[in-house]
Amino acid sequence: QVQLVESGGGLVQAGGSLRLSCAASGRTFSNYAMGWFRQAPGKEREFVAAISGSAGMFAYADSVKGRFTISRDNAKSTVYLQMNSLKPGDTAVYYCAAHLSISAYATPREAPSEYNYWGQGTQVTVSS
């Protein structure tokens, strides 16, 4: 089992920044690729960003490329999502998730169904 706890959400004005954190416990963190997803009211959960266990491979949704950066600190078992130039459309509950990776260098997955473990979510609200 892997336990994930997100933090760092809040209310921010458009154009502002937030950094989300997700602390993991339970298993060897570097064995897991990590992803961030979000879900707005009335919408399906969507992929935001993902990072491989080695932190050498990344994937981003087109909607956040150039604005969001995913990173991880394996020594702290924590993954981060730096969000800059936030827009009202970024408003959602943000979830971190983990999937066991066959290789620390494999490209991380983007489909929510591929992820085995999920955090409880943290609310991000961007006002216009």
Solvent accessible surface area in square Angstrom, and as a share of the most:
residue,aa,sasa,rsa
1,Q,128,0.57
2,V,15,0.09
3,Q,91,0.40
4,L,12,0.06
5,V,89,0.51
6,E,7,0.03
7,S,59,0.38
8,G,37,0.36
9,G,29,0.28
10,G,30,0.29
11,L,132,0.66
12,V,25,0.14
13,Q,135,0.60
14,A,49,0.38
15,G,56,0.54
16,G,22,0.21
17,S,57,0.37
18,L,36,0.18
19,R,133,0.48
20,L,0,0.00
21,S,25,0.16
22,C,0,0.00
23,A,51,0.40
24,A,14,0.11
25,S,62,0.40
26,G,53,0.51
27,R,148,0.54
28,T,80,0.47
29,F,12,0.05
30,S,40,0.26
31,N,73,0.38
32,Y,11,0.04
33,A,1,0.01
34,M,1,0.00
35,G,0,0.00
36,W,0,0.00
37,F,0,0.00
38,R,17,0.06
39,Q,60,0.27
40,A,25,0.19
41,P,125,0.78
42,G,91,0.88
43,K,140,0.59
44,E,151,0.68
45,R,77,0.28
46,E,79,0.35
47,F,25,0.10
48,V,0,0.00
49,A,0,0.00
50,A,0,0.00
51,I,1,0.00
52,S,0,0.00
53,G,1,0.01
54,S,38,0.25
55,A,35,0.27
56,G,47,0.45
57,M,74,0.33
58,F,97,0.40
59,A,12,0.10
60,Y,54,0.20
61,A,21,0.16
62,D,120,0.62
63,S,65,0.42
64,V,0,0.00
65,K,118,0.50
66,G,87,0.84
67,R,33,0.12
68,F,6,0.02
69,T,73,0.42
70,I,2,0.01
71,S,48,0.31
72,R,24,0.09
73,D,45,0.23
74,N,57,0.29
75,A,103,0.80
76,K,138,0.59
77,S,32,0.21
78,T,14,0.08
79,V,0,0.00
80,Y,32,0.12
81,L,0,0.00
82,Q,58,0.26
83,M,0,0.00
84,N,60,0.31
85,S,59,0.38
86,L,2,0.01
87,K,106,0.45
88,P,63,0.40
89,G,66,0.63
90,D,2,0.01
91,T,37,0.22
92,A,3,0.02
93,V,42,0.24
94,Y,0,0.00
95,Y,34,0.13
96,C,0,0.00
97,A,0,0.00
98,A,0,0.00
99,H,4,0.02
100,L,100,0.50
101,S,18,0.12
102,I,164,0.83
103,S,44,0.28
104,A,36,0.28
105,Y,161,0.61
106,A,33,0.26
107,T,84,0.49
108,P,5,0.03
109,R,95,0.35
110,E,88,0.39
111,A,43,0.33
112,P,50,0.31
113,S,106,0.68
114,E,73,0.33
115,Y,11,0.04
116,N,96,0.49
117,Y,49,0.19
118,W,78,0.27
119,G,10,0.09
120,Q,114,0.50
121,G,13,0.12
122,T,20,0.12
123,Q,89,0.40
124,V,0,0.00
125,T,48,0.28
126,V,7,0.04
127,S,41,0.26
128,S,132,0.85
